[in-house]
Structures are given as structure tokens and as C-alpha cells.
Amino acid sequence: MKPRKSEEPLPGRAAALLLVLCVSGMRAETARYSVPEEAERGSFVANIAKELGLTSEELLSRRARVVPEGEKQYLQLDQRTGDLVVREQMDREELCGQSEPCL
């Protein structure tokens, strides 16, 4: 029996392995918080660093950030402290329209 040759060249496989090894060291966390519609700019929501068990230095080195689903960024993360605060006051009708419940 002849050994079967791979159709993909070795450099491509090596690059794929390197990518897998790099990505396996990273992880994404999803968190949900309730924020009152009336919450003003600068209102404290949570300390992400404490909830994820990370130091603020780790947040900074990992480039932690808040990724909005829509156009507006309603929350802001202070990477130095790990605090998540309201960046822009939320309008329920603008976010959800008439749908119930508004999540």
C-alpha cells in the first residue's frame, strides 16, 4: 500500500495549526446586564474584571471591549478599572419598538 499524499501543502497545514493554537488561548465571554432606561450617563452597571476573575491589567492586555449589536454604543468599559458604565442613555422605544419583553 502506498502512503496517501495530502492534497494540501505542508505550509498551509502548518499555518492552520498555528492559527488553532493561537485561537485556543483566547476565549470570549458573553454577559448580560439589566440597565434601567432612566440610567444616566456615567451610571455604574458592573465591574467586568471582578465578574470574569481578571485583573484590570489583564483586561488592558487582552484589549477587552464592549461590542454593540446596533449602531449606538450604550455601554462603555473602563479598561483601567474594569467598570462598565452607561455611555448613552437608552430609549426603550428606539431599541425595541413595541415588542415585549424588551431585551
DSSP file with accessible surface (Angstrom, degrees, kcal/mol):
  #  RESIDUE AA STRUCTURE BP1 BP2  ACC     N-H-->O    O-->H-N    N-H-->O    O-->H-N    TCO  KAPPA ALPHA  PHI   PSI    X-CA   Y-CA   Z-CA
    1    1 A M              0   0  239      0, 0.0     3,-0.0     0, 0.0     0, 0.0   0.000 360.0 360.0 360.0 133.2    0.0    0.0    0.0
    2    2 A K        -     0   0  192      1,-0.1     2,-0.1     3,-0.0     3,-0.0  -0.628 360.0-106.7 -85.4 142.3    1.3    3.4   -0.9
    3    3 A P        -     0   0  123      0, 0.0     2,-0.3     0, 0.0    -1,-0.1  -0.474  39.6-116.2 -65.0 138.5    1.2    6.2    1.7
    4    4 A R        -     0   0  242     -2,-0.1     2,-0.3     1,-0.0     0, 0.0  -0.604  23.8-134.0 -80.7 132.7   -1.5    8.7    0.7
    5    5 A K        -     0   0  188     -2,-0.3     2,-0.2     1,-0.1    -1,-0.0  -0.673  19.5-119.4 -85.7 139.7   -0.4   12.2   -0.1
    6    6 A S        -     0   0   63     -2,-0.3     4,-0.1     1,-0.1    -1,-0.1  -0.536  10.1-142.8 -74.6 142.6   -2.2   15.1    1.4
    7    7 A E  S    S+     0   0  200     -2,-0.2    -1,-0.1     2,-0.1    -2,-0.0   0.753  83.9  74.8 -77.0 -24.7   -3.8   17.4   -1.1
    8    8 A E  S    S-     0   0   97      1,-0.1    -2,-0.1     2,-0.0     5,-0.1  -0.747  90.8-115.6 -90.9 134.3   -3.0   20.4    1.0
    9    9 A P    >>  -     0   0   89      0, 0.0     4,-1.6     0, 0.0     3,-0.6  -0.285  25.2-112.7 -67.1 153.9    0.6   21.6    1.0
   10   10 A L  H 3> S+     0   0  118      1,-0.2     4,-2.7     2,-0.2     5,-0.2   0.886 113.7  57.8 -56.3 -43.4    2.5   21.4    4.3
   11   11 A P  H 3> S+     0   0   99      0, 0.0     4,-2.3     0, 0.0    -1,-0.2   0.894 106.1  51.0 -58.4 -35.7    2.9   25.2    4.8
   12   12 A G  H <> S+     0   0   26     -3,-0.6     4,-2.1     2,-0.2    -2,-0.2   0.920 111.4  46.7 -66.2 -41.3   -0.9   25.5    4.6
   13   13 A R  H  X S+     0   0  113     -4,-1.6     4,-2.4     2,-0.2    -1,-0.2   0.896 111.7  51.5 -67.1 -38.9   -1.4   22.8    7.3
   14   14 A A  H  X S+     0   0   54     -4,-2.7     4,-2.5     1,-0.2    -2,-0.2   0.916 110.0  49.1 -65.0 -40.4    1.3   24.4    9.5
   15   15 A A  H  X S+     0   0   57     -4,-2.3     4,-2.4    -5,-0.2    -1,-0.2   0.905 110.8  50.5 -64.9 -40.8   -0.4   27.8    9.2
   16   16 A A  H  X S+     0   0   49     -4,-2.1     4,-2.4     2,-0.2    -2,-0.2   0.918 111.1  48.7 -63.6 -41.8   -3.8   26.2   10.1
   17   17 A L  H  X S+     0   0  106     -4,-2.4     4,-2.5     2,-0.2    -2,-0.2   0.923 110.7  50.6 -63.9 -43.1   -2.2   24.5   13.2
   18   18 A L  H  X S+     0   0  109     -4,-2.5     4,-2.4     1,-0.2    -2,-0.2   0.924 110.0  50.3 -61.0 -42.3   -0.6   27.7   14.3
   19   19 A L  H  X S+     0   0  114     -4,-2.4     4,-2.7     2,-0.2     5,-0.3   0.931 110.4  49.6 -62.3 -43.6   -3.9   29.6   14.0
   20   20 A V  H  X S+     0   0   91     -4,-2.4     4,-2.3     1,-0.2    -1,-0.2   0.925 111.2  49.4 -62.3 -42.7   -5.7   26.9   16.0
   21   21 A L  H  X S+     0   0  104     -4,-2.5     4,-0.7     1,-0.2    -1,-0.2   0.905 113.2  46.5 -65.0 -38.8   -3.0   27.1   18.7
   22   22 A C  H >< S+     0   0   77     -4,-2.4     3,-0.7    -5,-0.2     4,-0.3   0.925 114.8  45.7 -68.6 -44.4   -3.2   30.9   18.9
   23   23 A V  H >< S+     0   0   73     -4,-2.7     3,-1.6     1,-0.2    -2,-0.2   0.852 102.6  64.9 -69.9 -31.9   -7.0   31.0   19.0
   24   24 A S  H 3< S+     0   0   87     -4,-2.3    -1,-0.2     1,-0.3    -2,-0.2   0.783  96.9  57.6 -65.5 -22.3   -7.2   28.2   21.6
   25   25 A G  T << S+     0   0   69     -4,-0.7    -1,-0.3    -3,-0.7     2,-0.3   0.648 100.8  69.5 -80.1 -14.2   -5.5   30.5   24.1
   26   26 A M    <   -     0   0  132     -3,-1.6     2,-0.3    -4,-0.3    36,-0.0  -0.707  61.8-175.9-101.2 155.3   -8.2   33.2   23.7
   27   27 A R        -     0   0  157     -2,-0.3     2,-0.4     2,-0.0    -3,-0.0  -0.995  16.6-138.7-148.3 151.7  -11.8   32.9   24.9
   28   28 A A        -     0   0   95     -2,-0.3     2,-0.4     2,-0.0    -2,-0.0  -0.870  14.1-159.3-110.1 141.2  -14.8   35.1   24.6
   29   29 A E        -     0   0  104     -2,-0.4     2,-0.5     2,-0.0    23,-0.0  -0.959   2.2-155.9-119.7 140.5  -17.3   35.7   27.4
   30   30 A T        +     0   0  124     -2,-0.4     2,-0.3     2,-0.0    -2,-0.0  -0.962  16.0 177.5-115.1 132.3  -20.8   36.9   27.0
   31   31 A A        -     0   0   59     -2,-0.5     2,-0.4     2,-0.0    -2,-0.0  -0.972  14.4-153.4-133.5 148.6  -22.5   38.7   29.8
   32   32 A R        -     0   0  213     -2,-0.3     2,-0.3     2,-0.0    -2,-0.0  -0.977  13.2-177.7-123.7 139.6  -26.0   40.2   30.2
   33   33 A Y        -     0   0   65     -2,-0.4     2,-0.5     2,-0.0    13,-0.1  -0.971  25.2-127.2-134.5 148.3  -26.9   43.0   32.5
   34   34 A S        -     0   0  124     -2,-0.3    69,-0.0    11,-0.1    -2,-0.0  -0.839  28.2-176.5 -94.1 128.5  -30.2   44.8   33.2
   35   35 A V        -     0   0   36     -2,-0.5    10,-0.1     4,-0.0    -2,-0.0  -0.992  27.1-120.4-127.7 122.6  -29.9   48.6   32.9
   36   36 A P    >   -     0   0   81      0, 0.0     3,-1.8     0, 0.0    54,-0.3  -0.329  19.7-126.5 -60.3 143.3  -32.8   50.9   33.8
   37   37 A E  T 3  S+     0   0   72      1,-0.3    53,-0.4    52,-0.1     0, 0.0   0.841 110.4  55.6 -58.9 -31.3  -34.0   53.0   30.8
   38   38 A E  T 3  S+     0   0  132     51,-0.1    -1,-0.3     2,-0.0    51,-0.1   0.476  75.9 130.0 -83.0  -2.6  -33.6   56.1   33.0
   39   39 A A    <   -     0   0   15     -3,-1.8    51,-0.3     1,-0.1     2,-0.1  -0.315  53.1-136.2 -58.7 128.4  -30.0   55.4   33.9
   40   40 A E    >   -     0   0  139      1,-0.2     3,-2.1    49,-0.1    46,-0.3  -0.401  32.1 -74.6 -84.8 163.6  -27.9   58.5   33.2
   41   41 A R  T 3  S+     0   0  184      1,-0.3    46,-0.2    46,-0.1    -1,-0.2  -0.267 121.0  24.6 -54.5 136.8  -24.5   58.8   31.5
   42   42 A G  T 3  S+     0   0   53     44,-3.4    -1,-0.3     1,-0.3     2,-0.1   0.364  84.2 148.6  87.8  -5.4  -21.8   57.5   33.8
   43   43 A S    <   -     0   0   41     -3,-2.1    43,-2.0    43,-0.2    -1,-0.3  -0.412  52.0-114.4 -65.0 135.5  -24.1   55.3   35.8
   44   44 A F  E     +A   85   0A 123     41,-0.2    41,-0.2     1,-0.2    -1,-0.1  -0.485  38.8 169.7 -72.7 134.6  -22.3   52.2   37.1
   45   45 A V  E     -     0   0A  29     39,-3.0     2,-0.3     1,-0.4    40,-0.2   0.766  58.4 -40.0-109.5 -52.5  -23.5   48.8   35.7
   46   46 A A  E     -A   84   0A   5     38,-1.3    38,-3.4   -13,-0.1     2,-0.8  -0.980  47.0-107.2-167.5 163.9  -21.0   46.2   36.8
   47   47 A N  E  >  -A   83   0A  26     -2,-0.3     4,-1.9    36,-0.2    36,-0.3  -0.906  29.8-171.3-104.6 104.3  -17.3   45.5   37.3
   48   48 A I  H  > S+     0   0   23     34,-2.6     4,-2.3    -2,-0.8     6,-0.2   0.870  80.5  59.1 -63.8 -39.9  -16.4   43.2   34.5
   49   49 A A  H  >>S+     0   0    7     33,-0.6     5,-2.8     1,-0.2     4,-0.8   0.945 108.8  44.1 -57.6 -48.4  -12.9   42.4   35.8
   50   50 A K  H >45S+     0   0  170      1,-0.2     3,-0.6     3,-0.2    -1,-0.2   0.916 113.3  51.1 -63.0 -43.6  -14.3   41.1   39.1
   51   51 A E  H 3<5S+     0   0  118     -4,-1.9    -1,-0.2     1,-0.2    -2,-0.2   0.827 115.5  41.4 -66.6 -31.4  -17.0   39.1   37.3
   52   52 A L  H 3<5S-     0   0   51     -4,-2.3    -1,-0.2    -5,-0.1    -2,-0.2   0.487 111.8-118.6 -91.8  -5.1  -14.6   37.4   34.9
   53   53 A G  T <<5S+     0   0   64     -4,-0.8     2,-0.3    -3,-0.6    -3,-0.2   0.853  70.9 129.3  71.4  34.3  -12.0   36.9   37.6
   54   54 A L      < -     0   0   29     -5,-2.8    -1,-0.3    -6,-0.2     2,-0.2  -0.826  57.4-121.1-117.6 158.6   -9.4   39.1   35.8
   55   55 A T     >  -     0   0   67     -2,-0.3     4,-2.0    -3,-0.1     5,-0.2  -0.552  31.3-111.8 -88.1 163.3   -7.2   42.0   36.9
   56   56 A S  H  > S+     0   0   32      1,-0.2     4,-2.3     2,-0.2     5,-0.2   0.852 120.2  58.4 -64.9 -30.1   -7.6   45.4   35.2
   57   57 A E  H  > S+     0   0  132      1,-0.2     4,-2.8     2,-0.2    -1,-0.2   0.897 105.4  49.3 -64.0 -39.2   -4.1   44.8   33.7
   58   58 A E  H  > S+     0   0   69      2,-0.2     4,-2.3     1,-0.2    -2,-0.2   0.902 109.2  51.9 -66.6 -40.2   -5.4   41.6   32.1
   59   59 A L  H  <>S+     0   0    4     -4,-2.0     5,-2.5     2,-0.2     4,-0.3   0.933 112.9  45.9 -59.0 -44.4   -8.3   43.4   30.7
   60   60 A L  H ><5S+     0   0   89     -4,-2.3     3,-1.2    19,-0.4    -2,-0.2   0.939 113.5  47.1 -65.9 -45.2   -6.0   46.0   29.2
   61   61 A S  H 3<5S+     0   0   91     -4,-2.8    -1,-0.2     1,-0.3    -2,-0.2   0.829 114.1  48.1 -69.2 -29.2   -3.5   43.5   27.8
   62   62 A R  T 3<5S-     0   0  133     -4,-2.3    -1,-0.3    -5,-0.2    -2,-0.2   0.430 109.1-126.1 -87.0  -2.2   -6.4   41.4   26.3
   63   63 A R  T < 5 -     0   0  192     -3,-1.2    -3,-0.2    -4,-0.3    -2,-0.1   0.917  33.8-162.8  57.2  47.8   -7.9   44.6   24.8
   64   64 A A      < +     0   0   24     -5,-2.5     2,-0.3    -6,-0.1    -1,-0.1  -0.315  17.9 165.1 -60.3 143.3  -11.3   43.9   26.4
   65   65 A R        -     0   0  187     13,-0.0     2,-0.5    11,-0.0    11,-0.1  -0.984  40.4-109.7-155.7 163.8  -14.1   45.9   24.8
   66   66 A V        -     0   0   42     -2,-0.3    11,-0.1     9,-0.1     9,-0.0  -0.875  28.3-156.9 -99.4 127.5  -17.9   46.2   24.5
   67   67 A V        -     0   0  106     -2,-0.5     2,-0.1     6,-0.0    -2,-0.0  -0.915  11.8-145.1-109.7 111.5  -19.2   45.3   21.1
   68   68 A P        -     0   0   51      0, 0.0     5,-0.1     0, 0.0    -2,-0.0  -0.389   8.3-147.4 -74.9 151.4  -22.6   46.8   20.3
   69   69 A E  S    S+     0   0  205      3,-0.2     2,-0.1    -2,-0.1     4,-0.1   0.768  82.7  33.8 -84.6 -28.9  -25.2   45.0   18.3
   70   70 A G  S    S-     0   0   56      2,-0.4    25,-0.0     1,-0.0     0, 0.0  -0.198 104.1 -80.2-108.4-157.8  -26.6   48.1   16.8
   71   71 A E  S    S+     0   0  200     -2,-0.1     2,-0.3     2,-0.0    -1,-0.0   0.844 105.2  67.2 -77.8 -36.2  -25.2   51.5   15.7
   72   72 A K  S    S-     0   0   76      1,-0.0     2,-0.8    16,-0.0    -2,-0.4  -0.650  71.7-141.4 -91.7 146.1  -25.1   53.1   19.1
   73   73 A Q        +     0   0   52     -2,-0.3    -2,-0.0     1,-0.1    -1,-0.0  -0.888  23.1 174.5-104.8 104.3  -22.8   52.1   21.9
   74   74 A Y        +     0   0   36     -2,-0.8    13,-3.2    13,-0.1    14,-1.4   0.705  62.3  50.8 -83.9 -22.9  -24.8   52.4   25.0
   75   75 A L  E     -B   86   0A  37     11,-0.3     2,-0.4    12,-0.2    11,-0.2  -0.872  64.3-160.8-118.8 153.5  -22.2   51.0   27.4
   76   76 A Q  E     -B   85   0A  92      9,-2.8     9,-2.7    -2,-0.3     2,-0.5  -0.992   8.8-145.7-135.0 138.4  -18.5   51.8   27.9
   77   77 A L  E     -B   84   0A  26     -2,-0.4     2,-0.9     7,-0.2     7,-0.2  -0.913   5.9-149.4-106.3 125.0  -15.8   49.7   29.5
   78   78 A D    >>  -     0   0   45      5,-2.8     4,-3.2    -2,-0.5     3,-0.6  -0.841   9.9-164.2 -89.7 105.9  -13.0   51.4   31.5
   79   79 A Q  T 34 S+     0   0   58     -2,-0.9   -19,-0.4     1,-0.2   -20,-0.2   0.757  83.8  60.0 -65.5 -24.2  -10.1   49.1   30.9
   80   80 A R  T 34 S+     0   0  181      1,-0.1    -1,-0.2   -21,-0.1   -24,-0.1   0.859 123.8  17.5 -72.5 -34.4   -8.1   50.6   33.8
   81   81 A T  T <4 S-     0   0   60     -3,-0.6    -2,-0.2     2,-0.1    -1,-0.1   0.646  95.8-124.4-110.1 -21.8  -10.8   49.8   36.4
   82   82 A G     <  +     0   0    0     -4,-3.2   -34,-2.6     1,-0.3   -33,-0.6   0.466  59.2 148.6  86.4   3.7  -12.9   47.1   34.8
   83   83 A D  E     -A   47   0A  47     -5,-0.5    -5,-2.8   -36,-0.3     2,-0.5  -0.532  38.6-151.7 -77.3 134.5  -16.1   49.2   35.3
   84   84 A L  E     +AB  46  77A   6    -38,-3.4   -39,-3.0    -2,-0.3   -38,-1.3  -0.923  26.1 174.8-102.4 122.9  -18.9   49.0   32.8
   85   85 A V  E     -AB  44  76A  32     -9,-2.7    -9,-2.8    -2,-0.5     2,-0.4  -0.872  38.7 -91.9-128.9 162.1  -20.8   52.3   32.8
   86   86 A V  E     + B   0  75A   3    -43,-2.0   -44,-3.4   -46,-0.3   -11,-0.3  -0.601  35.4 179.4 -73.9 125.1  -23.7   53.8   30.8
   87   87 A R  S    S+     0   0  108    -13,-3.2     2,-0.4    -2,-0.4   -12,-0.2   0.780  71.4  15.5 -93.6 -37.7  -22.2   55.8   27.8
   88   88 A E  S    S-     0   0   71    -14,-1.4    -1,-0.4   -48,-0.1   -49,-0.1  -0.997  87.6-105.1-142.0 134.3  -25.5   57.0   26.4
   89   89 A Q        -     0   0  108     -2,-0.4     2,-0.3    -3,-0.1   -49,-0.1  -0.300  40.9-125.1 -60.5 138.0  -29.0   57.0   27.9
   90   90 A M        -     0   0   31    -53,-0.4     2,-0.6   -51,-0.3    -1,-0.1  -0.667  13.8-154.9 -91.8 143.1  -31.2   54.2   26.5
   91   91 A D     >  -     0   0   62     -2,-0.3     4,-2.3     1,-0.1     5,-0.2  -0.962   5.1-156.1-117.1 111.6  -34.6   54.8   24.9
   92   92 A R  H  >>S+     0   0   47     -2,-0.6     4,-3.1     1,-0.2     5,-0.6   0.899  93.0  50.5 -56.2 -45.1  -36.7   51.7   25.1
   93   93 A E  H  >5S+     0   0  102      1,-0.2     4,-1.6     2,-0.2    -1,-0.2   0.894 111.5  48.7 -63.1 -38.7  -38.9   52.6   22.1
   94   94 A E  H  45S+     0   0  102     -3,-0.2    -1,-0.2     1,-0.2    -2,-0.2   0.894 117.8  41.1 -67.8 -37.9  -35.9   53.2   19.9
   95   95 A L  H  <5S+     0   0   82     -4,-2.3    -2,-0.2     1,-0.1    -1,-0.2   0.906 136.2   9.1 -76.4 -43.9  -34.3   49.9   21.0
   96   96 A a  H ><5S-     0   0   26     -4,-3.1     3,-1.7     1,-0.3    -3,-0.2   0.521  78.2-155.9-119.9 -11.8  -37.3   47.6   20.9
   97   97 A G  T 3<<S-     0   0   30     -4,-1.6    -1,-0.3    -5,-0.6    -2,-0.1  -0.453  73.1 -27.2  67.1-130.9  -40.2   49.4   19.3
   98   98 A Q  T 3  S+     0   0  169     -2,-0.2    -1,-0.2     2,-0.0     2,-0.1   0.357 101.7 125.2 -98.6   3.0  -43.4   47.8   20.6
   99   99 A S    <   -     0   0   64     -3,-1.7    -3,-0.1    -6,-0.1     0, 0.0  -0.385  56.7-120.2 -70.2 141.6  -42.0   44.3   21.2
  100  100 A E  S    S+     0   0  148      1,-0.2     2,-0.1    -2,-0.1    -2,-0.0  -0.989  88.9  29.4-124.5 138.9  -42.5   42.8   24.7
  101  101 A P  S    S-     0   0   95      0, 0.0     2,-0.7     0, 0.0    -1,-0.2   0.704  82.0-145.1 -74.9 159.9  -40.3   42.0   26.6
  102  102 A a              0   0   43     -2,-0.1    -2,-0.1    -4,-0.0    -6,-0.1  -0.809 360.0 360.0 -92.9 112.8  -37.6   44.3   25.6
  103  103 A L              0   0  179     -2,-0.7   -69,-0.0    -8,-0.1    -3,-0.0  -0.948 360.0 360.0-119.2 360.0  -34.3   42.5   25.9
